[in-house]
Amino acid sequence: MTLPASRAECEAWDARDPLAPVRARFQLKSGLIYMDGNSLGALTHDSAARARAMIEDEWGNDLIRSWNVHGWFDLPHRLGAKIAPLIGATADEVLVADSTSVNLFKLASAAMMNRGARHRIVTESGNFPSDIYVLQGLAALSGAAIEIIAVPRTEVIDCIDESTFLVVLTHVHYKTAELFDLPAITRRAHASGARILWDLSHSVGALELDLHASRADFAIGCTYKYLNGGPGAPAFLYVRRDLQDQVQPGLAAWMGHAAPFDFTDDYDPAPGMARHRSGTPSMIAFAALEGALGVWDDIDLRDVRRKSVELSELFIGCVEALGSPEILLASPRAAARRGSHIAFSHPRGYELMQALIARGVIGDFRAPDIIRFALTPLYLRYVDVWDAVTILGEVLLSHDRTELLRRNAVT
Ligand SMILES: *Cc1c(COP(=O)(O)O)cnc(C)c1O
């Protein structure tokens, strides 16, 4: 791949980018280079308009009738159906509900109830904290009947054995963006008779996924990252169609009942994905997500992945050209082994990121020394990458001690 070698060449690449027109669907402040879309995706105009309509027209005018007349009750299923093609699932395999952490609990507890004589869950040490804490909580709840094995990623495969009932892995690592080979590890789990649950939080909307082809059992993921659903937007969960009737969430709640409006005392799980509904969903958050998901209707994920790789390679190439000995790539160098963000280590990473943010380049920091930049192909341009690394170079040169700021609560 020959990448642009000047700012003017970046502009030429932008001019012929098939995704370039999508940027206009986002509200982006001029002068800001937003590279934190893997933590909180940018606002689409459609999201704002849809949330406004939900509040003013539906809630405001039609009040409780909206659950029927505006289809609020089915919205978790309709939005699941819109996410399904992005992960290679069918419409009846995906539900939007709760948060990613809660959905992990629902599915891991469901797997625990079907564990038979097996007693182990295998995961990666250094996985996203919730992905370990939720499992530890589940082990405590089980009265230590189950055991959580968290090992470095190179050892994960060897730990999956006949005592394993569930493997829980994050497809794209939240810090380093390193990819797991989803089909191969899914095959490996199945060969041992274990189920596998993939956390797709940093994958969905960033690259192509085909859960069906790999026969993955379960998946969860965020919608406020690459799907731009808004801060704290509801998450999704996937259960492969042929497993749905055997899988009962440990969080049984009224909206997941077969007949919620019968208000009976005994729990009877609804068929299919509906049993994974818990309590009343936040309709305003659903509306914001619904607006954002519309953007994906016309998008080919192959274009997204190709541009993501080009933006990432350009970013890394430009950083390497800076020749700074202190800033080191913490993501895999091979594009095929990375998701859509790039991590670098730097001994004063927090201060460096604060200085970048002060100059209008927004990425983020993850302790102890990692700075991350998300390359979101829907709204970032080649020229943004060029400018961001130019500014990074200036900051690295200036060593401006006055920029050493106190840490904020959210890094
Ligand atoms: C962002 C992220 C989450 C977030 O979970 P919430 O319940 O939405 O806070 C979970 N897992 C992974 C891998 C993530 O990257």
PDBQT file of the ligand as one rigid body, heavy atoms in Angstrom, charges set to zero:
ROOT
HETATM    1  C1  LIG A 501     -16.420  -0.303  26.336  1.00  0.00    +0.000 C 
HETATM    2  C2  LIG A 501     -16.426  -1.722  26.729  1.00  0.00    +0.000 A 
HETATM    3  C3  LIG A 501     -17.379  -2.224  27.613  1.00  0.00    +0.000 A 
HETATM    4  C4  LIG A 501     -18.321  -1.252  28.275  1.00  0.00    +0.000 C 
HETATM    5  O1  LIG A 501     -19.274  -1.813  29.043  1.00  0.00    +0.000 OA
HETATM    6  P1  LIG A 501     -20.425  -0.908  29.647  1.00  0.00    +0.000 P 
HETATM    7  O2  LIG A 501     -21.274  -1.853  30.372  1.00  0.00    +0.000 OA
HETATM    8  O3  LIG A 501     -21.087  -0.217  28.492  1.00  0.00    +0.000 OA
HETATM    9  O4  LIG A 501     -19.789   0.135  30.516  1.00  0.00    +0.000 OA
HETATM   10  C5  LIG A 501     -17.391  -3.576  27.881  1.00  0.00    +0.000 A 
HETATM   11  N1  LIG A 501     -16.485  -4.398  27.304  1.00  0.00    +0.000 NA
HETATM   12  C6  LIG A 501     -15.540  -3.935  26.460  1.00  0.00    +0.000 A 
HETATM   13  C7  LIG A 501     -14.557  -4.866  25.839  1.00  0.00    +0.000 C 
HETATM   14  C8  LIG A 501     -15.475  -2.589  26.158  1.00  0.00    +0.000 A 
HETATM   15  O5  LIG A 501     -14.531  -2.125  25.353  1.00  0.00    +0.000 OA
ENDROOT
TORSDOF 0
